[in-house]
Amino acid sequence: MYLKQSDLFWGIEHGFVKKVMDVSSKATRKAGDTLFREGDPADRFYILIKGRVRLGIGGLGQTVHTVNHPGECFGWSSLIERDVYTASAECAEPTDLTVIGRDDFKSVLEKDPKNGVVFLGRLAGLIAQRLVNSYRMLSSGQEGAEEGAPGTGQLERTVEK
């Protein structure tokens, strides 16, 4: 599995990563498959192995982020005490994923608070970077503008005509 390649797991103790791997599973999805919809219960966290996933709001009416780097994570609403996902996720091409259930992941975090704090700090950094990228996209005023950062995929804005 691709946990060590994810920015969120760099430098975290091997035992912690192994425990996360033990509670994860691999999933393969086809292009067009929906992983979750905005408002669905936030019960899974995802790590991209290969493929591409569009995250969108308004029922995927507007793509706000494209997950396309191996090791990139999404579905983090499930880890930050949100009951529902704030966006929808659809596979843009055949996609392989690591899937981790919310309760299983929280159990690993609670049993190893030292590494859990490091992980949650990195998660906060990822969320902050996506927010900064969103601010840049909105302030640029350019339709279809793309911003990216290592390990965070790229933002793209689609315009309905």
C-alpha positions in Angstrom: 0.0 0.0 0.0 1.0 3.6 -0.5 0.9 5.0 3.0 4.6 5.8 3.3 4.4 7.8 0.0 1.7 10.0 1.4 3.0 13.3 2.8 0.9 12.7 5.8 3.0 9.6 6.8 6.5 10.8 6.1 8.7 10.5 9.2 6.0 8.8 11.3 7.1 5.6 13.1 6.9 2.4 11.1 4.8 0.7 13.8 2.1 3.4 13.4 2.1 3.1 9.6 1.8 -0.7 9.9 -1.2 -0.4 12.2 -2.9 1.9 9.7 -2.1 -0.5 6.9 -3.6 -3.4 9.0 -7.0 -1.6 9.2 -7.0 -0.5 5.5 -8.2 -2.2 2.3 -7.5 -1.7 -1.4 -10.3 -0.7 -3.7 -10.4 -0.5 -7.5 -13.1 1.7 -9.2 -14.0 2.5 -12.7 -14.2 5.9 -14.4 -17.5 7.5 -13.5 -17.8 5.7 -10.2 -18.9 7.9 -7.3 -17.0 7.3 -4.0 -19.2 9.6 -2.0 -21.6 12.5 -2.4 -21.7 15.8 -0.6 -23.8 15.2 2.5 -23.2 11.5 2.7 -22.0 10.1 6.1 -18.2 10.8 6.3 -17.1 7.3 7.2 -14.0 6.6 5.1 -10.6 8.2 4.4 -8.9 7.6 1.0 -5.4 7.5 -0.3 -4.8 7.5 -4.0 -2.7 4.7 -5.4 -3.2 5.5 -9.0 -5.8 7.2 -11.1 -7.7 10.5 -10.8 -10.6 11.6 -8.6 -12.5 14.9 -9.0 -13.8 16.5 -5.8 -16.7 18.9 -6.4 -19.4 20.8 -4.8 -23.0 21.2 -5.8 -23.2 17.5 -6.8 -20.0 17.7 -8.8 -21.4 20.7 -10.6 -18.1 22.5 -9.9 -14.8 20.7 -9.6 -12.8 22.3 -6.9 -9.9 19.9 -6.6 -8.4 17.0 -8.6 -6.7 14.2 -6.7 -4.1 12.9 -9.1 -0.8 12.2 -7.2 -0.1 8.8 -5.8 -0.2 9.0 -2.0 -2.5 12.0 -2.0 -5.3 11.8 0.6 -8.9 12.9 0.5 -12.1 12.3 2.4 -10.6 13.9 5.5 -14.0 15.0 6.7 -14.1 11.6 8.3 -11.1 12.4 10.5 -12.0 15.9 11.7 -15.3 15.2 13.5 -17.5 16.1 10.5 -20.5 13.9 10.2 -20.9 14.3 6.5 -18.6 14.9 3.5 -18.4 18.5 2.3 -17.9 17.6 -1.3 -18.5 14.8 -3.8 -15.8 12.5 -5.2 -16.0 10.8 -8.6 -13.4 8.8 -10.3 -12.3 10.5 -13.5 -10.5 7.4 -14.8 -9.9 3.8 -13.5 -8.6 4.4 -10.0 -6.9 2.3 -7.2 -7.3 3.5 -3.7 -6.4 2.6 -0.1 -9.6 2.9 2.0 -9.6 3.3 5.8 -12.7 3.3 7.8 -13.3 6.2 10.1 -13.7 4.2 13.4 -10.7 2.0 12.6 -8.5 5.0 11.9 -9.6 6.8 15.0 -8.8 3.7 17.1 -5.2 3.7 15.7 -4.8 7.4 16.4 -6.1 7.0 20.0 -3.8 4.1 20.8 -0.7 6.0 19.6 -1.3 9.6 20.5 2.4 10.6 19.9 2.2 9.6 16.2 -1.5 10.6 16.1 -0.5 14.2 16.9 2.1 14.3 14.2 -0.4 12.8 11.7 -3.1 15.3 12.6 -0.6 18.2 12.4 0.3 17.1 8.9 -3.4 16.8 8.0 -4.0 20.4 9.2 -1.1 21.4 7.0 -2.7 19.7 4.0 -6.1 21.4 4.7 -4.4 24.7 5.1 -2.5 24.3 1.7 -5.7 23.5 -0.1 -7.4 26.6 1.5 -4.5 28.8 0.3 -4.7 27.3 -3.2 -8.4 28.0 -3.2 -7.8 31.6 -2.2 -5.3 32.0 -5.0 -7.6 30.5 -7.5 -10.5 32.8 -6.4 -8.3 35.9 -6.3 -6.8 35.2 -9.8 -10.1 35.7 -11.5 -8.9 33.4 -14.2 -11.3 30.8 -15.4 -9.8 27.3 -15.4 -6.9 28.5 -13.4 -4.8 25.7 -12.0 -2.7 25.8 -8.8 -0.8 22.9 -7.3 1.5 21.9 -4.5 3.5 18.7 -4.1 1.4 15.9 -2.7 -1.8 17.9 -2.7 -3.0 17.4 -6.3 -4.2 20.4 -8.3 -7.1 22.7 -8.2 -9.1 23.4 -11.2 -12.2 25.5 -11.7 -14.8 24.4 -14.2 -17.3 26.9 -15.5 -20.8 26.0 -16.3 -22.0 27.4 -19.6 
